[in-house]
Amino acid sequence: VGFTGHRQLEDPVRAAGAIGAALDFLRGLTADEWVALSSVAEGSDQLFVREALGRGISWHAILPLPRTEFSKDFGSGDWRGVEALLERAEHVSVSAESGSRVDAYLDCGLETVNSSDLLIAVWDGEAARGKGGTAEVVEYARAIGRPLLIIDAATGERRAENWEKLDIPEIALY
């Protein structure tokens, strides 16, 4: 299960609860193991990682840039927290070794979608505020028909898209 979401959240506690509930729902669909795929940017990415790890779900980190470059997007205290999370990742990959920073973030989001069977998105429904934003990743997932579980960033309400394409036998539609 891939993830994308906003860095800035009005109510991180509500978002974390909605992410956790979505993961619980997915785990109830099948006895098969889910693997979480995401970056570890501040905000909802880190909430997703913590919720997944807290449920015993393996996490594969996809970083937009090599660690040294990626660390420049954090304060030193925040980066120590990111490093602690990365220590818990089963696998860490980098989507872009070179190129522009904004392209790297977009590539990271696209790789997350391409590597997942389903994408969870914490999204406000608005257009992207920059290249590589949540809206662009959601639009890409829609364009390729990837199943989506969208969590409203303001209310925590969930809705599913392309659910019929989720390859799990005998699931009840969400």
C-alpha positions in Angstrom: 0.0 0.0 0.0 1.5 3.3 -1.1 1.0 6.6 0.5 1.0 10.3 -0.3 -0.2 13.2 1.7 0.2 16.8 2.8 3.1 18.1 4.9 0.9 20.7 6.6 -2.1 19.3 8.5 -4.8 21.2 10.5 -5.3 18.2 12.8 -2.5 15.7 12.8 -4.2 13.6 15.5 -7.4 13.2 13.3 -5.2 12.4 10.3 -3.3 9.8 12.2 -6.5 8.2 13.4 -7.9 8.1 9.9 -4.7 6.6 8.5 -4.7 4.0 11.2 -8.4 3.1 10.6 -7.7 2.8 6.8 -4.8 0.4 7.5 -6.9 -1.6 9.9 -9.6 -1.8 7.2 -7.1 -3.0 4.6 -5.7 -5.6 7.0 -9.3 -6.9 7.5 -9.7 -7.5 3.7 -7.2 -10.3 3.3 -5.0 -12.5 5.3 -2.2 -11.6 2.9 0.5 -9.3 4.2 0.5 -5.6 3.3 3.7 -3.7 2.9 3.7 0.1 3.4 5.5 2.2 0.8 6.2 5.9 1.3 8.7 8.6 1.8 9.2 10.1 5.3 8.7 13.8 4.7 7.3 15.8 7.6 3.6 15.7 8.1 1.4 13.0 6.9 4.2 10.7 5.5 5.6 10.4 9.0 2.1 9.8 10.4 1.6 7.0 7.9 4.9 5.4 8.7 4.3 5.4 12.4 0.7 4.0 12.0 2.0 1.2 9.7 4.9 0.3 11.9 2.7 0.5 15.0 0.5 -2.2 13.4 3.5 -4.5 12.6 3.3 -3.6 8.9 6.6 -3.8 7.1 7.7 -0.4 5.6 9.8 0.2 2.5 11.0 3.8 2.4 11.3 5.6 -0.9 13.3 8.8 -0.6 13.2 11.5 -3.2 16.9 12.3 -2.8 20.0 10.7 -1.2 20.0 11.0 2.6 22.5 13.8 2.7 20.4 15.9 0.3 17.1 14.9 1.8 18.3 15.9 5.3 18.6 19.5 4.1 14.8 19.6 4.1 14.7 19.2 7.9 16.0 20.9 11.0 18.6 18.9 12.9 16.2 17.6 15.6 13.6 16.6 13.0 16.2 14.8 11.0 17.2 12.7 14.0 13.6 11.6 14.1 13.6 10.7 10.4 16.8 8.7 10.9 15.2 6.8 13.7 12.3 5.9 11.5 14.6 5.0 8.6 16.4 2.5 10.9 13.0 0.7 11.2 12.5 0.5 7.4 12.8 -3.0 5.9 14.2 -1.4 2.7 15.3 2.1 1.7 15.5 3.2 -1.9 16.2 6.6 -3.6 14.0 7.6 -6.5 16.5 10.2 -7.9 20.2 10.4 -7.5 20.5 13.6 -9.4 18.4 16.3 -11.1 16.2 19.0 -9.7 14.8 18.8 -6.2 11.2 19.3 -7.3 11.6 16.7 -10.0 12.9 14.3 -7.4 9.8 14.8 -5.2 7.5 14.1 -8.1 9.5 11.1 -9.2 9.3 9.8 -5.6 5.5 10.1 -5.7 5.2 8.4 -9.1 7.5 5.6 -8.0 5.3 5.1 -4.9 2.2 4.8 -7.1 3.9 2.5 -9.6 5.2 0.2 -6.9 1.8 -0.1 -5.0 -1.4 -2.0 -5.5 -3.4 0.7 -3.8 -2.6 4.3 -2.8 -3.8 6.0 0.4 -3.8 9.8 0.1 -4.4 12.4 2.8 -5.5 15.2 0.5 -7.5 18.4 0.7 -8.9 18.0 -2.8 -7.1 21.1 -4.0 -4.7 21.6 -6.9 -1.0 21.0 -6.2 0.8 24.0 -4.5 4.0 22.9 -6.1 5.5 20.3 -8.4 5.4 16.8 -6.9 2.5 17.7 -4.5 -0.2 15.4 -3.3 -2.6 16.4 -6.0 -0.2 15.5 -8.8 0.4 12.1 -7.3 -3.3 11.5 -6.9 -4.0 12.6 -10.5 -1.3 10.2 -11.7 -2.8 7.3 -9.7 -6.2 8.1 -11.2 -4.8 8.3 -14.7 -3.4 4.8 -14.5 -6.4 3.4 -12.7 -4.7 2.7 -9.4 -7.2 2.0 -6.6 -7.3 5.0 -4.2 -8.4 5.4 -0.6 -8.6 9.2 -0.1 -8.7 10.6 3.4 -10.0 14.1 3.5 -7.3 16.2 5.1 -9.8 18.4 7.0 -12.4 15.9 8.1 -10.7 12.5 8.1 -13.5 11.1 6.0 -12.5 8.3 3.6 -13.7 7.6 0.1 -12.5 4.9 -2.4 -11.9 5.3 -6.1 -11.2 2.5 -8.7 -11.9 0.0 -5.9 -13.1 -2.6 -8.4 -9.5 -2.8 -9.7 -8.1 -3.9 -6.3 -6.8 -7.4 -6.9 -8.2 -9.1 -3.8 -10.6 -12.0 -4.2 -14.1 -11.6 -2.8 -13.7 -8.2 -1.2 -16.7 -6.2 -0.3 -16.6 -2.8 -1.9 -15.6 0.0 0.5 
